[in-house]
Amino acid sequence: MKTRRADRLVDMTHYLLEHPRTLVSLNFFAERYETAKSSISEDLAIVRRVFKNRGTGDLKTYPGAAGGVYYTPMMGRQEAEDFVGRICEAVSDEGRVLPGGYVYLSDLLGDPAILRQTGRLLTSEYAGQEIDAVMTAATKGIPLAQAVASELNVPFVIVRDDAKVTEGSMISVNYLTGSSKRVEKMALSKRSLRSGAKVLIVDDFMKAGGTIQGMQTLVREFGGTVVGTAVFAEGRSNVRLIEDFTSLLHVETSPETKTQIKVAPGNFDARIYQKKD
């Protein structure tokens, strides 16, 4: 049944938002709405303009029989600053400080709205880059990894500290924790990640970066490449094993009182927006 333009625009926008980083042919939309491709192209121009003005993402159209339209989720600089500012305010609560200088973030990383915005913000750095999978360590980083993977439209894999019989054959590595200097073990099912995959590592909180360094080693054991590392928050640490990463928050807890907390925006602006200027 032929669809009115207003209805087409609503449904087309919803479809693109639900299928990020996917090439959708113009024929698909033409058949879906029983409308000429010329009309579809005009509709997409409207959607593209709105996405650009609102900072929702980038919409590109590729000509030819094998072409189509491709939506890349992004977050505008002002929206990102406002969002991170609200998160900083929420985290600036001394009641969140945990033993060892860690900070309680589980309530924020369990909020669907915060996860959606975090996923769109972190993936803004990787527009135009090929990523095959998102990797995180069990268990607190899982919701964040899922949110990022959803925006990238790729699978996410979970590294565990012990082998599970339900995971089948696994590859494991030993790594040195940055803060306690203990040797730990992490493992990933051989079926989880294909050889040569391009991997984005995501975690909820990083201090020295020992766990992330272990995941980087594990990616190499699979013959893969780490394309980037992103964390929700970075903590204060006298030893930093990882230097190349993107963070939304920088959190410092007082080593004397163990309760005072200072929260500021992380390095996301320099990593995502200043790099594009």
LINKAFEN-V484097 format. One record per residue. RES is the residue in one small letter. SS is DSSP state (a for helix, b for strand, c for the rest). PSI is psi in whole degrees, 0 to 359 (* if undefined). BURIAL is b if it has 9 or more other ideal C-beta (glycine too) atoms within 8 Angstrom, else e. Layout:
res->RES ss->SS psi->PSI burial->BURIAL
res->RES ss->SS psi->PSI burial->BURIAL
This chain:
res->m ss->c psi->133 burial->e
res->k ss->c psi->138 burial->e
res->t ss->c psi->138 burial->b
res->r ss->c psi->154 burial->e
res->r ss->a psi->314 burial->e
res->a ss->a psi->319 burial->e
res->d ss->a psi->321 burial->e
res->r ss->a psi->315 burial->b
res->l ss->a psi->319 burial->b
res->v ss->a psi->311 burial->e
res->d ss->a psi->321 burial->b
res->m ss->a psi->316 burial->b
res->t ss->a psi->315 burial->b
res->h ss->a psi->318 burial->e
res->y ss->a psi->316 burial->b
res->l ss->a psi->319 burial->b
res->l ss->a psi->328 burial->e
res->e ss->a psi->349 burial->e
res->h ss->c psi->64 burial->b
res->p ss->c psi->153 burial->b
res->r ss->c psi->41 burial->b
res->t ss->c psi->130 burial->e
res->l ss->b psi->116 burial->e
res->v ss->b psi->123 burial->b
res->s ss->c psi->151 burial->e
res->l ss->a psi->330 burial->b
res->n ss->a psi->324 burial->e
res->f ss->a psi->311 burial->b
res->f ss->a psi->323 burial->b
res->a ss->a psi->318 burial->b
res->e ss->a psi->325 burial->e
res->r ss->a psi->322 burial->e
res->y ss->a psi->3 burial->b
res->e ss->c psi->52 burial->e
res->t ss->c psi->149 burial->b
res->a ss->c psi->149 burial->e
res->k ss->a psi->331 burial->b
res->s ss->a psi->322 burial->e
res->s ss->a psi->322 burial->b
res->i ss->a psi->318 burial->b
res->s ss->a psi->320 burial->b
res->e ss->a psi->319 burial->e
res->d ss->a psi->317 burial->b
res->l ss->a psi->328 burial->b
res->a ss->a psi->323 burial->e
res->i ss->a psi->313 burial->b
res->v ss->a psi->318 burial->b
res->r ss->a psi->316 burial->b
res->r ss->a psi->318 burial->e
res->v ss->a psi->316 burial->b
res->f ss->a psi->317 burial->b
res->k ss->a psi->314 burial->b
res->n ss->a psi->325 burial->e
res->r ss->a psi->352 burial->e
res->g ss->c psi->25 burial->b
res->t ss->c psi->329 burial->e
res->g ss->b psi->184 burial->b
res->d ss->b psi->133 burial->b
res->l ss->b psi->115 burial->b
res->k ss->b psi->143 burial->e
res->t ss->b psi->131 burial->b
res->y ss->b psi->128 burial->b
res->p ss->c psi->172 burial->e
res->g ss->c psi->170 burial->e
res->a ss->c psi->327 burial->e
res->a ss->c psi->9 burial->e
res->g ss->c psi->196 burial->b
res->g ss->b psi->205 burial->b
res->v ss->b psi->142 burial->b
res->y ss->b psi->120 burial->b
res->y ss->b psi->126 burial->b
res->t ss->b psi->114 burial->b
res->p ss->b psi->140 burial->b
res->m ss->c psi->168 burial->b
res->m ss->c psi->132 burial->b
res->g ss->c psi->157 burial->e
res->r ss->a psi->314 burial->e
res->q ss->a psi->318 burial->e
res->e ss->a psi->321 burial->b
res->a ss->a psi->316 burial->b
res->e ss->a psi->318 burial->b
res->d ss->a psi->317 burial->e
res->f ss->a psi->311 burial->b
res->v ss->a psi->326 burial->b
res->g ss->a psi->318 burial->b
res->r ss->a psi->322 burial->e
res->i ss->a psi->319 burial->b
res->c ss->a psi->317 burial->b
res->e ss->a psi->320 burial->e
res->a ss->a psi->325 burial->e
res->v ss->a psi->339 burial->b
res->s ss->c psi->64 burial->e
res->d ss->c psi->118 burial->e
res->e ss->a psi->338 burial->e
res->g ss->a psi->348 burial->e
res->r ss->a psi->347 burial->b
res->v ss->b psi->129 burial->b
res->l ss->c psi->163 burial->e
res->p ss->a psi->141 burial->e
res->g ss->a psi->3 burial->e
res->g ss->a psi->9 burial->b
res->y ss->c psi->166 burial->b
res->v ss->b psi->136 burial->b
res->y ss->c psi->119 burial->b
res->l ss->c psi->1 burial->b
res->s ss->c psi->326 burial->e
res->d ss->c psi->322 burial->e
res->l ss->a psi->319 burial->b
res->l ss->a psi->6 burial->b
res->g ss->a psi->3 burial->e
res->d ss->c psi->115 burial->e
res->p ss->a psi->321 burial->e
res->a ss->a psi->317 burial->e
res->i ss->a psi->320 burial->b
res->l ss->a psi->317 burial->b
res->r ss->a psi->314 burial->b
res->q ss->a psi->321 burial->b
res->t ss->a psi->317 burial->b
res->g ss->a psi->316 burial->b
res->r ss->a psi->321 burial->b
res->l ss->a psi->311 burial->b
res->l ss->a psi->326 burial->b
res->t ss->a psi->348 burial->b
res->s ss->a psi->334 burial->b
res->e ss->a psi->339 burial->b
res->y ss->a psi->25 burial->b
res->a ss->c psi->129 burial->b
res->g ss->c psi->353 burial->e
res->q ss->c psi->146 burial->e
res->e ss->c psi->125 burial->e
res->i ss->c psi->132 burial->b
res->d ss->c psi->334 burial->b
res->a ss->b psi->156 burial->b
res->v ss->b psi->136 burial->b
res->m ss->b psi->141 burial->b
res->t ss->b psi->169 burial->b
res->a ss->b psi->141 burial->b
res->a ss->c psi->140 burial->b
res->t ss->c psi->337 burial->e
res->k ss->c psi->339 burial->b
res->g ss->c psi->354 burial->b
res->i ss->a psi->311 burial->b
res->p ss->a psi->321 burial->b
res->l ss->a psi->316 burial->b
res->a ss->a psi->321 burial->b
res->q ss->a psi->319 burial->b
res->a ss->a psi->317 burial->b
res->v ss->a psi->316 burial->b
res->a ss->a psi->325 burial->b
res->s ss->a psi->318 burial->b
res->e ss->a psi->329 burial->b
res->l ss->a psi->346 burial->b
res->n ss->c psi->46 burial->b
res->v ss->c psi->164 burial->b
res->p ss->b psi->160 burial->e
res->f ss->b psi->147 burial->b
res->v ss->b psi->148 burial->b
res->i ss->b psi->120 burial->b
res->v ss->b psi->135 burial->b
res->r ss->b psi->159 burial->b
res->d ss->c psi->0 burial->e
res->d ss->c psi->156 burial->e
res->a ss->c psi->137 burial->e
res->k ss->c psi->136 burial->e
res->v ss->a psi->332 burial->e
res->t ss->a psi->350 burial->e
res->e ss->a psi->349 burial->b
res->g ss->c psi->204 burial->e
res->s ss->c psi->137 burial->e
res->m ss->b psi->156 burial->b
res->i ss->b psi->132 burial->b
res->s ss->b psi->154 burial->b
res->v ss->b psi->155 burial->b
res->n ss->b psi->145 burial->e
res->y ss->b psi->159 burial->b
res->l ss->b psi->123 burial->b
res->t ss->c psi->143 burial->b
res->g ss->c psi->326 burial->b
res->s ss->c psi->312 burial->b
res->s ss->c psi->350 burial->e
res->k ss->c psi->30 burial->e
res->r ss->c psi->151 burial->e
res->v ss->b psi->122 burial->e
res->e ss->b psi->172 burial->b
res->k ss->b psi->141 burial->b
res->m ss->b psi->152 burial->b
res->a ss->b psi->155 burial->b
res->l ss->b psi->136 burial->b
res->s ss->b psi->138 burial->b
res->k ss->c psi->334 burial->e
res->r ss->c psi->351 burial->e
res->s ss->c psi->328 burial->e
res->l ss->c psi->128 burial->b
res->r ss->c psi->154 burial->e
res->s ss->c psi->135 burial->e
res->g ss->c psi->9 burial->e
res->a ss->c psi->148 burial->b
res->k ss->b psi->120 burial->b
res->v ss->b psi->136 burial->b
res->l ss->b psi->123 burial->b
res->i ss->b psi->132 burial->b
res->v ss->b psi->139 burial->b
res->d ss->b psi->162 burial->b
res->d ss->b psi->318 burial->b
res->f ss->b psi->136 burial->b
res->m ss->b psi->131 burial->b
res->k ss->c psi->266 burial->b
res->a ss->c psi->329 burial->b
res->g ss->c psi->17 burial->b
res->g ss->a psi->318 burial->b
res->t ss->a psi->318 burial->b
res->i ss->a psi->320 burial->b
res->q ss->a psi->322 burial->b
res->g ss->a psi->319 burial->b
res->m ss->a psi->324 burial->b
res->q ss->a psi->318 burial->b
res->t ss->a psi->320 burial->b
res->l ss->a psi->320 burial->b
res->v ss->a psi->316 burial->b
res->r ss->a psi->326 burial->b
res->e ss->a psi->333 burial->e
res->f ss->c psi->3 burial->b
res->g ss->c psi->18 burial->e
res->g ss->c psi->181 burial->b
res->t ss->b psi->133 burial->e
res->v ss->b psi->115 burial->b
res->v ss->b psi->344 burial->b
res->g ss->b psi->168 burial->b
res->t ss->b psi->132 burial->b
res->a ss->b psi->138 burial->b
res->v ss->b psi->149 burial->b
res->f ss->b psi->316 burial->b
res->a ss->b psi->144 burial->b
res->e ss->b psi->140 burial->b
res->g ss->b psi->171 burial->b
res->r ss->c psi->134 burial->e
res->s ss->c psi->138 burial->b
res->n ss->c psi->340 burial->e
res->v ss->c psi->127 burial->e
res->r ss->c psi->112 burial->e
res->l ss->c psi->340 burial->b
res->i ss->c psi->127 burial->b
res->e ss->c psi->331 burial->e
res->d ss->c psi->93 burial->e
res->f ss->c psi->164 burial->b
res->t ss->b psi->134 burial->b
res->s ss->b psi->148 burial->b
res->l ss->b psi->322 burial->b
res->l ss->b psi->148 burial->b
res->h ss->b psi->120 burial->b
res->v ss->b psi->129 burial->b
res->e ss->b psi->131 burial->b
res->t ss->b psi->145 burial->b
res->s ss->c psi->124 burial->b
res->p ss->c psi->343 burial->e
res->e ss->c psi->304 burial->e
res->t ss->c psi->337 burial->e
res->k ss->c psi->6 burial->b
res->t ss->c psi->328 burial->e
res->q ss->c psi->143 burial->e
res->i ss->b psi->139 burial->b
res->k ss->b psi->124 burial->e
res->v ss->b psi->134 burial->b
res->a ss->b psi->161 burial->e
res->p ss->b psi->145 burial->b
res->g ss->c psi->204 burial->b
res->n ss->c psi->15 burial->b
res->f ss->a psi->324 burial->b
res->d ss->a psi->314 burial->b
res->a ss->a psi->323 burial->e
res->r ss->a psi->326 burial->b
res->i ss->a psi->311 burial->b
res->y ss->a psi->317 burial->b
res->q ss->a psi->330 burial->e
res->k ss->c psi->330 burial->e
res->k ss->c psi->342 burial->e
res->d ss->c psi->* burial->e
